[in-house]
Every structure is written in structure tokens, then in C-alpha cells.
Amino acid sequence: MAPYFDGQPQLGALVAGKSNLALVGATALVETRGRDFTPTPKLVRITPKLAEQLLNSNHLNRPLRSGRVEQYAEDMRKGRWKMNGETMKFTIDGDILDGQHRLFAIIEADTPIDMLVVEGLDPDVMPTIDTGAPRTLGDVLAINGGKNVIITASVLRWLWWYPKRKSYSSGPSHIRITNQVLFDTLPKNDDVAERVSEVMSTRNARKLMPASILAFVYTMARRVDNAAGTAWFALLETPLGIDEGKHPVLQLRDRLQDNRAAKAKLQALELCALAIKSYNQFATGKRTATLTWRRTEDFPTFAKREKGE
């Protein structure tokens, strides 16, 4: 009894006879005797050629998000794509309900990927697909036992962005990065959880600017010059003993307090740049009359105290 596909190629027919095919539960449950919508799960190695065939036979194409395709393709190229139980979904007529971007990504990456595929679905289920809340990196960190996970996730994004800042000048919030990319940076960013914890334990500093930006600057400052970064952060929290009017910590605190009262708030990139400039002046001993940063300037890098200072 052949599966009912209204003349459209069944997935199994497209890949039949190929040695790289692995099937699980491949017996067809959708039969020609009426439209019995019984889903059929299969594990299939989707090659770029097969992905192209499936897309060409599809009648339910939705608008393509090229950024999402490139995101997926990059993970596939670098071996970060994981078999996580998510399925590609096909109707009883062979159209794609869910998986279009993954198929384009397989073609873009020119890499075969094993996918769990479900065939035989009622076309009317389309509005119910992908309606759940997307899992954020914060969710992933929480599942793995992390604390302050939203702040930590944001700091990891800043740390990923910083070396690439000339290519992404608008800042990290405008970049699409997969959870897997950022999660994979945890081993080399094993100091972030402690820095975030220190920021969240302050009473004053974290009220001046977003905790994620402060934690990013503090993390980087400690990495560049542990003593200077620690001292700068301590003064930002409690500016005791500062009697210098142009002291960079006082200048930063004044700018941040003015920003809290202003109707037109400084953007995250501006806040971050001002904090880095404040730290740099503190670490090097150099002073300016005012603490400013304009978007026409290069984004500041972290300075280190010269030997002997």
C-alpha cells in the first residue's frame, strides 16, 4: 500500500537506494485509503542535493530570513549543529511545514546533516508550529545550573562581539548569534560568573548602568590589569577618598547619574565606551577635561598601566 502524496515525491522515495540514508520507523503509516494523518518519524541524512530536491517540490515556502540561514550554516560548517530531537515536518502532500531554513542552510554549508523528519501531517497544523517561547541562552545557562543567567548571557554576547567590533559597529544587540556559539565560549570565559556575581552584589554601581555592560567592562578590565580593574570597580561602587575634580571615576558617575535623569537616554554602546574610557584614564593616570565618546570615534580598547606607574 503506497503512501498517499498526491503525486508529490515522498521523502523516502527521494532518498531510496542511497547508502548514506539511515531510517528509523520507516514503515509508512499514511495510506491511500482516505487521508489518515498518522505522523511517520524517520532519521534521515539530508544531503545538499536532497535538500534542494525537497525545496523544489515544496508549495508552502514562507519568506526566507537570510540571516537565520547563515547562522545555521555556520554552525553546520563548524560542527556545532547537534541532533537535539527537533524535527523537520512534512504534510501528507509532501510540503514543508517546518525546516525550510535548515534545508537552505544545508545547501549553503554544503554539508550533509542528520535530521529527524516527521511525514504525514495535516496541512492545517501549520498555525500551531513554532508558537512556543524560543529558548534563550539564559534558559540554557539556567538548565545547566547557572546563576544570574540573563546578565551572564548578555556579558558573553559582549565578549563575543568585542574582538569583532570593527565588523559589527552597531554593537552586540544587533547581531544574530546562536545559543550554541555563545555556550561554547564558556570554557574560555570561566571568570564571567564571578564578575557578574560581584556586580550583582553591589548596592550603588549596578544602579548607575546596566549590570551586563558593567560586568563586561569589569571582566575585561580585570583581565587586562587585575589590580587596576579591581580598584576602578571598588571606587565606582564607593568613591571614598577622591578629591580630584577630574577623576575619571567621578566623571563617569556624574555622566551616568545625568543619564538616569535624562529623557533621552544614552545607548548601550555609548555607556560601554564611556565606562572603558573611565577605566583607561584611571589605569594610565591620563586625564581629560570631560568624559565623552562619539560614534565617529573608534570604539575604545582597554589600556594597561605602564610599568613603574
C-alpha positions as CSV (number, residue, x, y, z in Angstrom):
1,M,0.0,0.0,0.0
2,A,1.8,3.1,-1.2
3,P,1.8,6.3,0.9
4,Y,-0.7,9.0,-0.4
5,F,1.2,12.0,-1.6
6,D,-0.9,13.4,-4.4
7,G,1.9,12.9,-6.9
8,Q,4.4,14.7,-4.8
9,P,7.6,12.8,-4.1
10,Q,7.6,11.1,-0.7
11,L,10.8,11.8,1.3
12,G,11.7,8.1,1.3
13,A,11.3,7.9,-2.4
14,L,13.8,10.8,-2.9
15,V,16.5,9.1,-0.9
16,A,15.8,5.5,-1.7
17,G,18.8,3.5,-2.7
18,K,21.3,6.0,-1.2
19,S,23.9,4.4,1.0
20,N,24.1,7.4,3.4
21,L,20.4,7.0,4.5
22,A,19.5,5.9,8.0
23,L,15.9,5.3,8.7
24,V,14.1,4.8,12.0
25,G,10.5,3.6,11.9
26,A,10.4,3.9,8.2
27,T,7.3,1.9,7.6
28,A,4.7,4.2,6.0
29,L,1.6,4.7,8.2
30,V,-0.2,7.1,5.8
31,E,-2.1,5.0,3.2
32,T,-4.1,5.7,0.1
33,R,-7.4,4.6,1.8
34,G,-8.5,8.1,2.8
35,R,-6.3,10.7,4.4
36,D,-5.3,9.2,7.7
37,F,-3.0,11.8,9.2
38,T,-0.7,9.5,11.1
39,P,2.8,11.0,11.6
40,T,5.8,8.9,10.5
41,P,9.1,9.6,12.1
42,K,12.4,9.0,10.3
43,L,16.0,9.8,10.9
44,V,17.4,10.9,7.5
45,R,20.8,12.2,6.4
46,I,19.9,15.3,4.4
47,T,22.5,16.0,1.7
48,P,22.7,19.3,-0.1
49,K,21.3,17.6,-3.2
50,L,18.3,16.1,-1.3
51,A,17.7,19.5,0.4
52,E,17.5,21.1,-3.0
53,Q,15.0,18.5,-4.2
54,L,12.8,18.9,-1.1
55,L,12.7,22.7,-1.5
56,N,11.9,22.4,-5.2
57,S,8.9,20.2,-4.5
58,N,7.6,22.4,-1.7
59,H,4.5,24.6,-2.2
60,L,4.4,26.2,1.2
61,N,7.5,28.5,1.1
62,R,7.5,31.3,3.6
63,P,9.6,34.4,3.5
64,L,13.3,33.4,3.9
65,R,15.4,35.1,6.6
66,S,18.9,35.0,5.1
67,G,20.5,35.9,8.4
68,R,18.9,32.8,10.1
69,V,20.1,30.6,7.2
70,E,23.7,31.9,7.5
71,Q,23.5,31.4,11.3
72,Y,22.5,27.7,10.9
73,A,25.0,27.2,8.0
74,E,27.9,28.5,10.1
75,D,27.0,26.1,12.9
76,M,26.8,23.2,10.4
77,R,30.2,24.0,8.8
78,K,31.9,24.2,12.2
79,G,30.3,21.0,13.6
80,R,28.3,22.8,16.2
81,W,24.9,21.6,14.8
82,K,23.6,19.0,17.2
83,M,20.9,16.3,16.9
84,N,18.6,17.6,19.6
85,G,15.3,16.0,18.8
86,E,13.8,18.9,16.8
87,T,12.1,17.7,13.7
88,M,11.6,18.7,10.1
89,K,7.9,18.4,9.4
90,F,6.2,17.5,6.1
91,T,2.5,17.4,5.2
92,I,0.8,14.3,3.8
93,D,1.2,16.0,0.5
94,G,5.0,16.3,0.8
95,D,5.1,20.1,1.6
96,I,7.4,21.5,4.2
97,L,5.7,22.7,7.4
98,D,8.9,23.3,9.4
99,G,12.5,23.0,8.2
100,Q,12.8,25.4,5.2
101,H,15.7,27.4,6.8
102,R,17.5,24.3,7.8
103,L,17.3,22.9,4.3
104,F,18.7,26.2,2.8
105,A,21.4,26.1,5.4
106,I,22.5,22.6,4.4
107,I,22.8,23.8,0.8
108,E,24.7,26.9,2.0
109,A,27.1,24.9,4.2
110,D,27.5,22.2,1.6
111,T,27.4,19.7,4.4
112,P,25.1,16.6,4.9
113,I,23.2,16.7,8.2
114,D,21.3,14.0,10.0
115,M,17.7,15.3,10.7
116,L,14.8,13.7,12.5
117,V,11.9,14.0,10.0
118,V,8.2,13.6,10.5
119,E,5.9,13.0,7.5
120,G,2.2,12.6,7.1
121,L,1.0,15.7,9.0
122,D,-2.3,17.5,8.3
123,P,-1.5,20.8,6.4
124,D,-4.0,22.5,8.8
125,V,-1.5,22.2,11.7
126,M,0.7,24.9,10.2
127,P,-0.6,27.7,12.5
128,T,0.3,25.7,15.6
129,I,4.1,25.2,14.7
130,D,6.8,27.4,16.3
131,T,4.4,29.2,18.6
132,G,6.3,28.3,21.8
133,A,8.6,30.7,23.5
134,P,12.1,30.5,21.9
135,R,14.8,29.1,24.3
136,T,17.3,31.9,25.1
137,L,20.9,31.4,26.2
138,G,19.8,32.4,29.6
139,D,17.4,29.5,29.6
140,V,20.2,27.2,28.6
141,L,22.5,28.5,31.3
142,A,19.7,28.1,33.9
143,I,19.1,24.5,32.9
144,N,22.9,23.9,33.4
145,G,22.7,25.3,36.9
146,G,23.9,28.8,36.3
147,K,23.0,31.9,38.4
148,N,22.3,35.5,37.2
149,V,21.8,33.8,33.8
150,I,20.3,36.7,31.9
151,I,23.1,39.0,32.8
152,T,25.7,36.3,32.2
153,A,24.3,35.6,28.7
154,S,24.5,39.3,27.9
155,V,28.1,39.5,29.0
156,L,29.0,36.5,26.9
157,R,27.5,38.3,23.9
158,W,29.5,41.5,24.6
159,L,32.7,39.3,25.0
160,W,31.9,37.6,21.6
161,W,31.3,41.0,20.0
162,Y,34.3,42.9,21.3
163,P,37.1,41.4,19.1
164,K,34.8,41.8,16.1
165,R,33.7,45.3,16.9
166,K,35.0,46.8,13.7
167,S,32.9,44.5,11.6
168,Y,29.8,45.0,13.8
169,S,30.0,48.6,14.8
170,S,26.4,48.9,15.9
171,G,27.0,46.8,19.0
172,P,26.2,43.2,20.1
173,S,22.5,43.6,20.4
174,H,22.0,43.8,16.7
175,I,23.8,40.6,15.8
176,R,22.2,37.2,15.4
177,I,24.3,34.6,17.3
178,T,23.1,31.1,18.0
179,N,23.0,29.9,21.6
180,Q,25.5,27.1,20.7
181,V,28.1,29.7,19.6
182,L,27.9,31.6,22.9
183,F,27.6,28.5,25.0
184,D,30.8,27.2,23.5
185,T,32.6,30.3,24.7
186,L,32.0,29.4,28.4
187,P,35.3,27.4,29.0
188,K,37.4,30.4,28.0
189,N,35.2,32.8,29.9
190,D,35.2,31.0,33.2
191,D,35.7,34.2,35.1
192,V,32.4,35.7,33.9
193,A,30.2,34.1,36.5
194,E,32.3,35.5,39.4
195,R,32.5,39.0,37.9
196,V,28.7,39.0,37.3
197,S,28.2,37.9,40.9
198,E,30.4,40.7,42.2
199,V,28.4,43.3,40.1
200,M,25.1,41.9,41.3
201,S,26.3,42.2,45.0
202,T,26.9,45.9,44.7
203,R,24.4,48.4,46.1
204,N,25.4,51.5,44.0
205,A,27.4,50.6,40.9
206,R,24.8,48.4,39.3
207,K,22.2,51.2,39.7
208,L,24.3,53.5,37.5
209,M,24.3,51.5,34.3
210,P,23.0,48.1,33.0
211,A,24.6,45.3,35.0
212,S,25.6,43.4,31.9
213,I,27.6,46.3,30.5
214,L,29.3,46.9,33.9
215,A,30.1,43.3,34.2
216,F,31.6,43.2,30.7
217,V,33.8,46.2,31.4
218,Y,34.8,44.9,34.8
219,T,35.6,41.5,33.4
220,M,37.8,42.9,30.6
221,A,39.5,45.4,33.0
222,R,40.4,42.6,35.4
223,R,41.8,40.6,32.5
224,V,44.0,43.4,31.2
225,D,45.2,44.7,34.6
226,N,43.8,42.9,37.6
227,A,44.8,45.4,40.2
228,A,43.7,48.5,38.2
229,G,40.4,46.8,37.3
230,T,39.7,45.8,40.9
231,A,40.5,49.3,42.2
232,W,38.4,51.1,39.5
233,F,35.4,48.9,40.2
234,A,35.7,49.5,44.0
235,L,35.8,53.3,43.5
236,L,32.8,53.1,41.2
237,E,30.8,51.4,44.0
238,T,32.1,53.6,46.8
239,P,34.1,56.7,45.7
240,L,35.7,57.4,49.0
241,G,38.9,59.5,49.3
242,I,38.6,61.0,45.8
243,D,39.3,64.8,46.0
244,E,40.3,65.3,42.4
245,G,37.5,67.1,40.4
246,K,38.5,65.4,37.1
247,H,38.9,62.0,38.5
248,P,37.7,59.5,35.8
249,V,35.5,57.6,38.2
250,L,33.7,60.7,39.4
251,Q,33.3,61.8,35.8
252,L,31.7,58.5,34.9
253,R,29.4,58.6,37.9
254,D,28.3,62.1,37.0
255,R,27.6,61.1,33.4
256,L,25.7,58.1,34.4
257,Q,23.6,59.9,37.0
258,D,22.8,62.6,34.5
259,N,21.8,59.9,32.1
260,R,19.4,58.3,34.6
261,A,17.6,61.7,34.9
262,A,17.6,62.5,31.2
263,K,14.6,61.8,28.9
264,A,16.9,60.9,26.0
265,K,19.0,58.0,27.3
266,L,22.5,57.1,26.1
267,Q,22.6,53.9,24.1
268,A,24.3,50.8,25.4
269,L,27.3,51.2,23.1
270,E,27.8,54.8,24.4
271,L,27.5,53.7,28.0
272,C,30.0,50.9,27.5
273,A,32.5,53.2,25.7
274,L,32.3,55.8,28.5
275,A,33.0,53.1,31.1
276,I,36.0,51.8,29.2
277,K,37.3,55.4,28.8
278,S,36.9,56.0,32.5
279,Y,38.8,52.8,33.3
280,N,41.6,53.7,30.8
281,Q,42.1,57.1,32.4
282,F,42.2,55.6,35.8
283,A,44.6,52.9,34.8
284,T,47.0,55.1,32.9
285,G,46.8,58.2,35.0
286,K,45.9,60.3,32.0
287,R,43.1,62.8,32.4
288,T,40.7,64.8,30.1
289,A,38.5,67.7,31.0
290,T,35.4,65.8,30.1
291,L,34.5,62.2,29.6
292,T,33.0,61.8,26.2
293,W,32.7,59.3,23.3
294,R,31.2,60.0,19.8
295,R,30.2,57.3,17.4
296,T,32.5,58.8,14.8
297,E,35.4,57.7,17.1
298,D,36.8,54.2,17.1
299,F,35.4,52.1,19.9
300,P,37.9,52.3,22.8
301,T,40.2,49.4,23.7
302,F,41.3,48.5,27.2
303,A,44.5,50.2,28.4
304,K,47.1,48.7,30.8
305,R,49.2,50.7,33.3
306,E,52.7,51.3,32.1
307,K,55.5,49.6,34.1
308,G,56.6,51.7,37.1
309,E,53.3,53.5,37.4
